């Protein structure tokens, strides 16, 4: 349990920045000003907390982590100074949206809003209020940085030049890569199960309206939403666009403390109670009754998946057409179900980056093969069925311009952005007051911040 809390704490601190949940006292920091950039001060705690968090995450990092972080913090303060000089403004609505989005993500990682509040030692409302100024600064820094590098691109000539500048004995080695796609089908409940779920939801709603049932207790006993049932069905705050349309439309029509009619969505049948609404932000709880998928439904879906595989294997339908026609996830239709490397945006992905179950199955497949259908556990506790298709496979290899152009283009662009940012920093800070505590001038290149003034 302590390990889980520590990991959650690190996640929150890292993503929210140096004023996160770790206090200076927690890491034995006696605070002091160690640098000034323009009118922006850098506290010792800013550096030590960042170092503490990153050291926990990357214990084997062999560079001078603290010095590198210090240089990054100085650059961020310089960007913030530029943002204020240029009168960049970040709207309150954008700040609120980003705070809400991050809090929802952190709550999901922590196992719910109640757990997150315990980790933080305060309510989420209090924490968001505390973080508002920090979030505004962070977004202003991002705006200033985007103005400098967002439009940068690299040409094929630049990518090739980047590649040729890398010493041959320093070229990166890429792990085995594959192009693999999935076709996932969710078993559908029978009409009888659909009707039973609807009738159950209607009965529970009637009893809630009559007062013979308590909403919290009913949610904890009957709701099929495993994420919210332990918290009386609470969903916390959400904005328009964050819920499925049917649920959202019903929730935003409710008055405070009122209970909705039974609402059907792709997840099942909902009974919604509005706790509070502030403009375009609603706080609600719900009871979800999901139609039960029986063993016969699973067997029927498995037989359908076996038939889909037969059609593909016999060239009666292409893989891409099969995904478009049969896959339950419509988002997969556009790219034929292929896994995408999030760093490069290509369908060629390192096999080690795939989920363990996928990589294990793919490692036993031949190029062009479609796997047998197999069950895949879903987050809501249900089971879906999946086919995998291995389109291509490349063994581990040293980077080459022909085989790895897109990856090298990403690296070349990142280097160009960093070089542009460094050049801007060196020029811009010549007219900005910079003071650095002499104890930190031992860091490589940190003295250039002083020499330029």
C-alpha positions in Angstrom: 0.0 0.0 0.0 2.9 2.4 0.8 4.4 1.7 -2.5 1.2 2.5 -4.3 0.9 5.8 -2.4 4.5 6.7 -3.2 4.1 6.1 -6.9 0.9 8.2 -6.9 2.7 10.9 -5.1 5.5 11.0 -7.5 3.1 11.1 -10.5 1.2 14.0 -9.0 4.3 15.9 -8.2 6.0 15.4 -11.5 3.1 16.3 -13.6 2.0 19.3 -11.5 5.4 20.8 -11.1 7.6 21.8 -8.3 4.8 23.1 -6.1 3.2 19.7 -6.0 2.3 17.4 -3.1 5.9 17.0 -1.8 6.8 19.7 0.7 10.2 21.1 1.3 10.2 19.6 4.8 9.5 16.1 3.3 12.9 16.0 1.7 14.8 18.0 4.4 15.1 21.2 2.5 16.1 24.4 4.2 14.7 26.9 1.7 16.6 29.8 0.2 16.8 31.8 -3.0 19.4 30.3 -5.3 18.8 32.2 -8.5 16.9 35.2 -10.0 15.9 35.6 -13.6 14.4 38.9 -14.4 12.0 39.3 -11.5 11.5 35.5 -11.1 13.2 33.8 -8.2 14.3 30.2 -8.1 14.1 28.6 -4.6 16.3 25.8 -3.5 13.1 23.8 -2.9 12.2 24.2 -6.6 15.4 22.4 -7.6 15.5 19.9 -4.8 12.0 18.7 -5.1 12.3 18.3 -8.9 15.6 16.4 -8.3 14.0 14.2 -5.6 11.1 13.3 -7.9 13.2 12.6 -11.0 15.8 10.6 -9.0 13.1 8.3 -7.8 11.8 7.8 -11.3 15.2 7.4 -13.0 17.6 6.0 -10.4 20.0 4.7 -13.0 20.4 8.0 -14.9 24.1 8.6 -15.4 24.1 12.3 -16.3 24.4 15.3 -13.9 20.7 15.3 -13.2 20.6 18.1 -10.7 22.6 20.5 -12.9 20.5 19.6 -16.0 17.3 20.3 -14.0 18.7 23.6 -12.7 19.4 24.7 -16.3 15.8 23.7 -17.3 14.3 25.7 -14.4 16.3 28.8 -15.3 15.0 28.5 -18.9 11.5 28.1 -17.7 11.8 31.3 -15.6 13.2 33.1 -18.6 10.3 31.9 -20.7 7.9 33.1 -18.0 9.6 36.5 -18.0 9.2 36.6 -21.8 5.6 35.7 -21.5 4.9 38.6 -19.2 7.0 41.0 -21.3 5.0 40.0 -24.3 1.7 40.3 -22.3 0.7 36.7 -23.1 -2.6 35.9 -21.4 -3.9 32.4 -20.6 -7.7 32.5 -20.2 -9.2 31.4 -16.9 -11.4 28.9 -18.7 -8.4 27.2 -20.1 -6.7 27.0 -16.7 -9.8 25.6 -15.1 -10.2 23.0 -17.9 -6.6 21.8 -17.5 -6.9 21.6 -13.7 -10.0 19.6 -14.0 -8.5 17.3 -16.6 -5.4 16.6 -14.6 -7.4 16.1 -11.4 -9.6 13.5 -13.1 -6.5 11.7 -14.4 -4.8 11.7 -11.0 -8.0 10.6 -9.2 -8.2 7.6 -11.6 -4.6 6.7 -10.9 -5.2 7.0 -7.1 -8.3 4.9 -7.1 -10.9 7.7 -6.8 -11.2 11.3 -5.6 -11.4 10.3 -1.9 -8.0 8.5 -2.1 -6.5 11.4 -4.0 -7.7 13.8 -1.3 -6.1 11.6 1.3 -2.7 11.7 -0.5 -2.9 15.5 -0.9 -4.0 16.1 2.7 -6.8 18.5 1.5 -9.9 18.5 -0.6 -9.5 18.6 -4.4 -11.2 22.1 -4.4 -8.6 23.4 -2.0 -5.8 21.8 -4.0 -7.0 23.2 -7.3 -7.2 26.6 -5.8 -3.7 26.2 -4.5 -2.4 25.1 -7.8 -4.2 27.7 -10.0 -1.3 30.2 -10.0 1.2 27.5 -10.7 -0.9 26.1 -13.5 -1.3 29.6 -15.0 2.5 30.1 -15.0 3.0 26.7 -16.5 0.7 27.4 -19.4 2.2 30.8 -19.9 5.6 29.2 -20.2 4.2 26.7 -22.7 2.6 29.6 -24.7 6.0 31.4 -24.8 7.8 28.3 -25.9 5.3 27.4 -28.6 5.7 30.9 -30.0 9.4 30.0 -30.5 9.3 26.4 -31.7 5.8 25.2 -32.5 6.0 25.9 -36.2 9.4 24.4 -36.7 9.8 21.5 -39.2 12.6 19.5 -40.7 13.3 18.8 -44.3 14.6 15.5 -45.7 18.0 17.2 -46.2 18.0 18.2 -42.5 17.1 14.7 -41.4 19.9 13.2 -43.5 22.4 15.7 -42.2 21.3 14.9 -38.6 21.8 11.2 -39.3 25.2 11.7 -40.9 26.4 13.8 -37.9 25.9 10.9 -35.6 29.2 8.9 -35.2 28.8 5.5 -36.6 29.7 3.9 -33.3 27.0 6.0 -31.6 24.1 5.2 -33.8 21.1 4.0 -31.8 20.1 0.4 -31.9 16.4 -0.2 -32.3 14.7 -3.3 -30.8 12.6 -5.6 -32.9 9.7 -3.8 -34.5 6.4 -5.1 -35.8 3.3 -3.8 -37.6 0.4 -5.4 -35.8 -3.3 -4.7 -35.7 -6.3 -5.9 -33.7 -9.9 -6.5 -34.3 -11.9 -6.4 -31.1 -15.6 -7.4 -30.7 -17.6 -6.9 -27.5 -20.2 -9.6 -27.0 -23.7 -8.2 -27.0 -26.3 -9.2 -24.4 -29.5 -10.9 -25.5 -32.8 -9.0 -25.8 -34.0 -10.8 -22.7 -30.9 -9.5 -20.7 -31.5 -6.0 -22.1 -35.1 -6.0 -21.0 -34.3 -7.4 -17.5 -31.6 -4.7 -17.0 -34.1 -2.0 -18.0 -36.8 -3.4 -15.7 -34.4 -3.6 -12.8 -33.3 0.0 -13.3 -36.9 1.2 -13.5 -37.8 -0.7 -10.3 -34.8 0.7 -8.4 -35.7 4.3 -9.6 -39.3 3.9 -8.5 -38.1 2.8 -5.0 -35.6 5.7 -4.9 -38.4 8.2 -5.8 -40.7 6.7 -3.2 -38.1 7.0 -0.5 -37.9 3.3 0.3 -34.3 3.1 -0.9 -31.2 5.0 -0.2 -29.2 6.2 -3.2 -25.8 5.6 -1.7 -26.6 2.1 -0.4 -28.3 1.1 -3.7 -25.3 2.2 -5.7 -22.9 0.3 -3.6 -25.0 -2.9 -3.9 -26.4 -2.8 -7.4 -24.3 -0.5 -9.6 -22.2 -2.1 -12.3 -19.9 0.9 -12.4 -17.0 -0.5 -10.4 -15.2 2.8 -10.3 -17.9 4.8 -8.6 -20.0 2.2 -6.7 -17.6 2.3 -3.7 -18.2 6.1 -3.5 -22.0 6.0 -3.5 -22.0 6.3 -7.3 -20.2 9.6 -7.3 -18.7 10.8 -10.6 -17.3 14.1 -9.2 -17.3 17.3 -11.4 -17.5 17.0 -15.1 -18.0 19.4 -18.0 -20.0 19.1 -21.2 -18.3 16.8 -23.6 -16.8 14.6 -21.0 -19.7 12.1 -20.7 -21.5 10.1 -23.4 -24.2 12.3 -25.0 -27.3 10.6 -23.5 -25.9 10.7 -20.0 -24.8 14.3 -20.3 -28.1 15.6 -21.7 -30.0 14.0 -18.9 -27.6 15.2 -16.1 -27.6 18.8 -17.2 -31.4 19.0 -17.3 -31.7 17.9 -13.7 -32.3 20.2 -10.8 -30.2 19.9 -7.6 -30.9 16.6 -5.7 -33.4 15.4 -8.3 -33.3 11.9 -9.9 -33.5 11.3 -13.6 -35.6 8.9 -15.6 -33.8 5.8 -16.6 -31.2 6.8 -19.3 -29.9 4.3 -21.8 -26.3 4.6 -23.1 -23.7 2.3 -24.7 -22.8 1.3 -21.1 -26.3 0.2 -19.9 -29.1 1.9 -18.0 -28.3 4.8 -15.7 -30.2 6.4 -12.8 -28.7 9.8 -12.3 -28.9 12.2 -9.3 -27.5 15.7 -9.7 -25.6 16.8 -6.6 -24.7 20.3 -7.8 -24.3 22.4 -10.9 -22.2 25.5 -11.4 -22.7 26.8 -14.9 -21.2 24.3 -17.3 -19.8 22.1 -14.5 -22.0 19.4 -13.0 -21.5 17.1 -10.0 -23.5 13.9 -10.1 -23.7 10.3 -9.0 -25.3 7.4 -10.7 -26.4 3.8 -10.6 -25.5 1.8 -13.7 -27.4 -1.4 -14.5 -25.5 -3.2 -17.3 -27.3 -6.0 -19.3 -25.6 -9.2 -18.3 -23.6 -11.1 -21.0 -24.3 -14.8 -20.5 -22.1 -17.7 -21.4 -24.3 -18.3 -24.5 -23.5 -14.8 -25.7 -19.8 -15.4 -25.3 -20.0 -18.6 -27.2 -21.9 -16.9 -30.0 -19.4 -14.1 -30.3 -16.5 -16.6 -30.3 -18.1 -18.5 -33.1 -18.6 -15.2 -35.1 -14.9 -14.4 -34.5 -13.8 -17.8 -35.8 -15.9 -17.1 -38.9 -14.3 -13.7 -39.4 -10.9 -15.3 -39.2 -11.9 -17.9 -41.8 -13.1 -15.2 -44.2 -9.8 -13.3 -43.8 -7.7 -16.4 -44.2 -9.6 -17.4 -47.4 -9.2 -13.9 -48.8 -13.0 -13.4 -48.9 -12.5 -10.1 -47.0 -9.4 -8.0 -46.4 -8.2 -7.3 -42.9 -9.0 -3.6 -43.1 -12.5 -4.3 -44.4 -13.1 -6.8 -41.6 -12.1 -4.2 -39.0 -14.4 -1.6 -40.5 -17.3 -4.1 -40.7 -17.0 -6.0 -37.4 -14.9 -4.1 -34.8 -16.8 -2.7 -31.9 -14.4 0.2 -31.5 -15.2 2.6 -34.3 -12.1 4.6 -33.6 -10.0 1.7 -34.9 -11.7 1.8 -38.3 -9.6 4.8 -39.6 -6.3 3.0 -39.2 -7.5 -0.6 -39.7 -6.9 -1.4 -36.1 -3.1 -1.0 -36.2 -1.2 -0.1 -33.0 0.5 3.2 -33.4 3.9 4.3 -31.9 2.8 7.4 -29.8 6.3 8.9 -30.1 6.6 8.7 -33.9 3.1 8.2 -35.1 3.9 5.2 -37.3 2.4 1.7 -37.4 5.9 0.2 -36.9 6.2 -0.2 -33.1 8.8 -1.9 -30.9 7.4 -5.2 -29.7 8.4 -4.4 -26.2 6.1 -1.3 -26.2 3.0 -3.5 -26.8 1.0 -5.0 -23.9 2.6 -8.1 -22.6 -0.3 -10.3 -23.8 -0.1 -8.9 -27.3 3.7 -9.1 -27.5 3.7 -12.7 -26.3 1.1 -13.7 -28.9 2.8 -11.8 -31.7 6.2 -13.3 -30.9 4.7 -16.7 -31.8 3.1 -15.6 -35.1 4.4 -15.5 -38.6 4.2 -12.4 -40.9 0.8 -12.3 -42.6 -0.8 -14.6 -39.9 -4.1 -13.8 -38.2 -4.3 -15.2 -34.6 -7.0 -17.4 -33.3 -9.7 -15.4 -31.4 -9.0 -15.0 -27.7 -10.6 -13.4 -24.8 -9.5 -10.0 -23.5 -10.5 -8.7 -20.1 -12.0 -5.2 -20.2 -11.7 -2.5 -17.5 -15.3 -2.9 -16.6 -14.9 -6.6 -15.8 -16.4 -7.8 -19.0 -14.7 -9.9 -21.7 -14.2 -9.0 -25.3 -12.8 -11.2 -28.1 -9.8 -10.2 -30.3 -8.0 -11.2 -33.5 -4.4 -10.1 -34.1 -2.8 -9.6 -37.5 0.9 -9.4 -37.9 1.7 -7.4 -41.1 5.4 -7.1 -40.8 8.4 -7.7 -38.5 11.9 -6.2 -38.4 14.7 -7.7 -36.3 16.8 -5.6 -34.0 19.1 -3.3 -36.0 21.3 -0.3 -36.0 19.5 2.9 -37.1 19.6 3.5 -40.9 18.2 6.4 -42.8 16.2 4.2 -45.2 14.6 1.9 -42.6 14.1 4.4 -39.7 13.6 7.8 -41.5 10.4 8.7 -39.5 12.0 8.0 -36.2 15.1 9.9 -37.2 12.9 12.8 -38.4 11.4 13.0 -34.9 14.8 13.1 -33.2 16.0 15.7 -35.7 13.0 17.9 -35.1 13.5 17.6 -31.3 17.2 18.6 -31.7 16.2 21.5 -33.9 13.7 22.7 -31.3 16.2 22.4 -28.5 18.9 24.2 -30.5 16.4 27.0 -31.3 15.4 27.3 -27.7 19.0 27.4 -26.6 19.9 30.0 -29.1 17.0 32.2 -28.1 17.9 31.8 -24.4 21.5 32.8 -24.9 20.4 36.0 -26.9 17.4 37.0 -24.8 19.0 36.7 -21.4 21.7 39.2 -22.4 19.2 42.0 -21.6 17.7 40.2 -18.5 19.0 40.5 -15.0 20.3 37.1 -13.9 21.8 36.2 -10.5 22.9 32.7 -9.5 24.2 31.6 -6.1 27.9 30.9 -6.5 27.5 27.3 -5.1 25.6 26.4 -8.3 28.1 27.9 -10.7 30.0 24.6 -10.6 27.4 23.1 -12.9 28.6 22.8 -16.5 27.6 25.8 -18.7 25.6 27.4 -15.9 28.2 30.2 -15.7 27.2 31.2 -19.2 24.0 32.6 -17.7 26.2 35.0 -15.8 28.8 35.7 -18.4 26.2 36.9 -20.9 25.1 39.7 -18.5 
